[in-house]
């Protein structure tokens, strides 16, 4: 007997942490902490870059774009997560779910593009320091930011819109406390989502896979260059890359792991899947400003200046 087919459900049901429903009040505390840490951290990064003229350099303009992306990512995803854990509100309208999904995926690709740009920035700064200001001008950095945003936005309009017209026959329960394309796609009837599968694979190959290869290539060239300098200079040059490498790991590791689990992890524990999904959601946006504040002397000094003088003295 064929399953009943219907258009997209009016509501989707989000999933928190299965089996731990009685602890949601306590579980919500670290989520609230991560939410406010991300908002405050990225907000402060933007503030010091805008206010401090010494930070009006290509590397910090790119960092400000990364902070904006992380800030938007947090604001888009946190409401549904906090609604589940704070208020046990699991139902979300399909239109809102698709909208959240669109922003999550488009902002992810935008952030991936910016990480590539930041790797290129490090390559130029280390391998071609005398040409740095002539290659990475303000207009070039602005164009990089615009193209990154357009790339993320335009690539995800077709698959998100197509989900609206698929027949669904596998219920309306999602695996996470927010909406992901691959999660909603699995609820469609068998054999009806070929376009989404093929398009999603093409997007991954043309964005995340390509971007990660370009970042690796940038660092291969950087390593080749720094091998010809003294050990002291080598340490200083590598130290300028630590923050970016941490940001790359925080972004790509949870994303790749979550994507692999969705496609191949049929027997994975739902709790592990939830923890991995929330690591992908919160860790990059929360930890990026902390890492850059700790490792970058100019950012750290600008932040100390804020707290020493107070915002009204700027």
Secondary structure, 3 states (H helix, E strand, C coil): CCCCCECCCCEEECCCCCCCHHHHHHHHHHHHHHHHHHHHHHHHHHHHHHHCHHHCCHHHHHHHHHHHHHHHHHHHHHHHHHHHHHHCCCEEEHHHHHHHHHHHHHHHHHHHHHHHHHHHHHHHHHHCHHHHHHHCCHHHHHHHHHHHHHHHHHHCHHHHHHHCCCCECCCCECCCCCCCHHHHHCCECCCCCHHHHHHHHHHHHHHHHHHHHHHHHHHHHHHHHHCCCCHHHHHHHHHCCHHHHHHHHHHHHHHHHHHHHHHHCCCCCHHHHHHHHHHHHHHHHHHHHHHHHHHCHHHHHHHHHHHHHCHHHC
